[in-house]
Structure formats: structure tokens, C-alpha cells
């Protein structure tokens, strides 16, 4: 679907001196990502967002609409894991992966549900309406291997481009930093992102909640339930251990007030 809208997007981007380039040198920075470089990347993301906000809304009708889909997917994964737990507990015999899920799932389910509760209390519908009203378009992949600024802004591909809340581009960047083991102060990054984009505390809390949601753990459990991978039990166990490490700690305080 996106291919038909790429030419219209490129026209909008070119007017703002943003180029779509084919270059294998995007990975050069990946081994030396500092806090300053992340803040600069947020500035670059803002310029990208701003250029597309000036784009005629009718120019990109073939771009997919992903507004709200991540939150709904996260809600569904909570329901599915609860159902899976009932199934596991009803069995007489469990494998190692199922035992691990039973032992660890309470804390992850509580964490996931808290994140959704916070989203529901941060004017989520208002954020969605703002995104729809402004025809906000996200790049989808805002990491350093796809977006950079030298003399001008350069983008490697637009494959994940979609109508979505601009907050989601911030979530993507921060989640990639987490998965790559970055020790950068994520709250500082979120605060700066919201300041640059002109977003209020509702957006700040929304991003913190999505970043704190145990996405990798819940996805691993879903993958097991759907048998998406032709893995043996040991591979699922290793995947769950990696998920625990990659999800890290929640950045929501224990006394967070709804």
C-alpha cells in the first residue's frame, strides 16, 4: 500500500530539503551513540514531522493508518496471556517455558496493566484526535540506521511510514535504545522530545507508559502461543530470558498517581 504514496511523500520532503537516499553508511554511528547524539536525533525527527505537517493531507492517501493500533495490540496481549495462564495451570504436566511463564507472569502482567491504565488516564482519546486532525505522519523507523542529518536530513527508507501519533516515533527510538542496552537517561530523552514537539504532560506520560510496557516479554509469550517460530522449548526459554533483559525496568515510579 505504501509504495503508491511514496512519490507524494518524496515531493513533500524534497520541498523541505529532506532526501530519500540509498546509502550503506547509515550504520557508522551505531557503535557510538551518546546522549547528545540522541538529542540531535530528536531535533532531526522534529524537522521531519514538521515538513509532513505542511504536506497537503490529500497527497498521501495511500499511506496506512496505524493510529491506536499499538495500544489495542498491547491490550489484546494482556488478555491472551491471562487466557494462556489458565490453560497452563489446568495441565498436569508443563514444559520449562510454561513453568517460567507461570513463575514470572504476575509481575509482567501487573506492569503491562499499569501501563494501559496510565494511557487511559492521560487524555489518550484527545491525543488520537489531535493526530487525526493534523494528519500526523510518523517515519516508523527513527533510529540512526534510517534517519540522519549531515548537510541536510537524509532518510534510508519510508517502508514503515504511516499516519500515527507523533509520540510513536519517540517510542520507537527509545525502545531501540533500550533493546541495544543503552544507559542513557530515558526520562531526559522523553522530556526533551515532548519539549521539541510542543507536547504536554499527557504525551509525556503516554510515552513513558508505552516504553515501560513489557513489549518483548509479551511478544515472546504470544509467539509461543501462536507457534510463529519453529523452535524447540530451549529456544523459547532463551527467548524469554532475552526478553526479560531487553524489557529492563519500568521507568514509571511505584507511586505513580492515576
PyMOL commands that set and color helices and strands:
alter all, ss='L'
color gray80, all
select helices_A, chain A and resi 3-15+24-29+35-53+57-60+69-89+96-120+124-133+167-179+186-197+201-212+215-226+233-247
alter helices_A, ss='H'
color red, helices_A
select strands_A, chain A and resi 18-20+137-138+147-149+153-155+162-163
alter strands_A, ss='S'
color yellow, strands_A
deselect
rebuild
show_as cartoon
